[in-house]
Amino acid sequence: MGIVAHVDAGKTSLTERLLYAAGVIDRVGRVDDGNTQTDSMDLERKRGITIRSAVVAFALGDLPVNLIDTPGHSDFIAEVERALSVLDGAVLVLSAVEGVQPQTRLLMRTLDRLRIPTLLFVNKIDRVGARYDDLLADIRRLLTPAAVPMGTVTDLGQRSARYVPLPVRNQVLAELLAEGNDDFLERYLDDADVDPADELARQVAAASVHPVYFGSALIGTGVPELIDGIRTWLPRATGSPAEELSARVFKVERGAAGQKIASARIVTGMLPARTPVPVQPVDGTEYLARPTGIEVFSDGGREAVDRAEAGQIVALRGLKSVRIGDQLGVRSKRVGQLFAPPTLETVVRARDRVKLFQGLTQLAEQDPLIRVRKADDITVSLYGEVQKEVIASLLATEYGVDVSFSETTPIHVERLNGTGAAMRDMGAPENLWPAGVGFRVSPVAEGIEYELEVELGGMPRAFHTAIEETVRQTLHQGLYGWEIPDLHVALTHTAYSSVATTAADFRRLVPLILTQAIQQAGTTVLEPVNHFELDVPSDTVSRIMAHVAECRGVVLETTLTPTQAHLEGTVPAATTHAFESHLPPLTRGEGMLATSFHSYTPVAGPAPTRARTDGNPLNEKQYLLHLNQA
C-alpha cells in the first residue's frame, strides 16, 4: 500500500498514526520534531519533508501490510513513480484546509490511469478553515466524480472535531454504485434496502469508486475508521508462491559499508537466498545473479530470512549490477514512465572531481533520473531547486565532498527536420576499420524506432548488438550536443570480415556514419515548456498576468471567484524558477503554484549548444584524435 499526497497534507503523520495503531511504535512521532519512523535522512528531519520512499511493514489484525511512504514535493516525483509500480492499493491524503492541490490532481490522474484501488483521507479536520461540503464538491469536480463520503464531521475546524461514520447501507452510496453496474441497479430498484458492501468492494478493487474518509492524523480521530476501510475495501495481494518467480526492483540504496541494497516487490513465486535467479534489466537483456542475503520488512523493521514469497517486499544484498526498474525471474508487463523526465540541469563543482564523479554515479544508481554527464564540466539533471540541497547534503555526509552549483539551465532536445542517409563501405579509402554500415534517419512522433533493412543472419548477432547499442548511445548527442529522443533509424547496409572484424570496429564507425545521416536531415533545437496551475487572490490577477508575460508564459484558462483566481497556462522551463520565486511578493505570500512538463517547442533565436562528450563525430579528424587519446 502506498500513501501519497501533495507536500504538507499530513502523509507522514498519517503513517505514524497507522504504525501506532498497529503497535509498532509506542508513541506517535511528529514531522516538526524530526522523530518520525519513515523520515530517516538527516535532511528529511531538518526540512520536515519526505525525500526518499520508505518501506515499513505491520499487521492490521490478520492483514499484513507493506506500507510505502512517498515524497510529496514535486521535485521528488520520480520516487513516487517507482513506488506506484508495485502497489496493490493506495491512500491519497488531502488537507481539509488547503483541499485539492495541483500535485493532488497529478497523483489522482496517475492512480486512475494505473487502475490502482484508492481510498481518500481528508486530514486536518481539527484545523481552523477545515471544510467538508465544498471540499467534497471540489473532490468530485477536480479529482473524481466517483468519490463517496463514508462519514460526516462534528465540530469541524475545532480541536474537538470528530469523525462520525455513516452506515454502509445509505442512499447516496447505493445510487453511486448503481451508476457503475446495471445488475446492482436492477437489484437496488427491486429492493432499496439492498446491502451494497460486496458491490462497493468490487468497484473499489476495479478503481471505479473511491471511498472518502475524514479525520486528523494529529489527534487520531477518523484513523480507526480508515484502518477498517483499508482492511475491508482495498484488495489483498493475489500472487501465489506456487507460481514462477516475478519481482520488481523499485529502490536501490547503499548500506553503511557501501554495499548495494535493492528493495523489490515479489509479485508471484518464491525467492530463495544464495540461489541464482534471472535478472531482467530495463534494456531487455538477461543475466543470472545470486542474492547473498534477503531481509523482509516486518513489525517496523527488517529481519533476515532464507527465502521470501509472493506479496512480500524484500531488501536484497549481493546484486552488484541491479538497477531500479529491473525484474527478477520471469519478465512481466512493465509499467511505463508515468511522469516526464527532468528538464533542468546544473553544473556541479568540487575540488576533487574524481571523488565527485564517483559519488554522483552512485547517487544515480539510487535515482536513475539524476543523469550524470561528464564533459568539460560535470552536470546532473534535476526536477527543481530543492534537489540541489539534497544532492549537496548526500555528497557531504556520505562521500565527504563539498560542492557548489551553477545556475540551473534547461535541458533542450533536438528533432529531425527531414530524412537523411549516409553509408561507408568496408575497404573505402577513408574507412580505417574493417567494417561497413549505412543508415537512413527520419522523424517520428515519439520514441526511437530501430529497423533492420539487412538480413539479421547476414553477420554475427554480436555485431548487430554492437551497432544498435552504439546507435542509441550516439543519439544522446545531436548536431548541437542535445539528445534526439524521437526518430526512426533504418540500418541499410552492413559489411564485415570474418577474419579481421570485431564489435569494437562497429562501435567506432557507427557514430561517424549515423551523425552524417543526421547532418543531412538537419535538426532543430527545442526547449522544454511547463504547464502551470496557479491559485492567487483575485485582486492580484493583473499583476500575475504581467509577470506571466515577462517570463514568456501564456495563460490558457482563468477561473475567477470573488476572493480567489485559478490560472492555468504554460511557461518555459528556463524561466519557471524566476516565475516561482517572484510569486510571494506579488500574491502577499498566498499564491500556490504547481508545474509539470508540458511539451517541447522550437527555440526562438540562435540554437543553444551543449559541450560534447563523444569526441565530436561531426569533425572526423577531431573524432579520430579523440579515439586515439582514449
Buried (B, 14 or more C-beta within 10 A) or exposed (E): BBBBBBBBBBBBBBBBBBBBBBEBBEEBBBBEEBBBBBBEBEBBBEBBBBBBBBBBBBEBEEBBBBBBBBBBBBBBBBBBBBBBBBBBBBBBBBBBBBBBBBBBBBBBEBBBEBEBBBBBBBBBBBBEEBBBEEBBEBBBEBBBEBBBBBBBBEEBBEEEBBBEBBEBEEEEBBBBBBBBBEEBBEBBEEEEEBEBEEBBBBBBBEBBBBBBBBBBBBBBBBBBBBBBBBBBBBBEBEBEBEBEBBBBBBBBBBEEEEEBBBBBBBBBBBBBBEEEBBBBBEEEEEEEBEBEBBBBBBBBEBEEBEBBBBBBBBBBBBBEEBBBBBBBBBEBEEBEEBBBBBBBBBBBBBEEBEBBBEBBEBBBBBBBBBBBBBBEEBBBBBBBBBBBBBBBBBBEEEBEBEBEBEEBBBBBBBBBEEBBBBBBEBEEEEBBBBBBBBBBBBBBEEEBEBEBEBEEEEBEEEBBEBBBBBBEEBBBBBBBBBBBBBBBBBBBBBBBEEEEBBBEBBBBBBBBBBBBBBBBBBBBBBBBBBBBBBBBBEEBBEBBBEBBEEBBBEBEEBEEEEEBBBBBBBBBBBBBBEBBEBBEEBBEEEBBBBBBBBEBEEBEEEBBEBEBBBBBBBEBEEBBEBEEEE
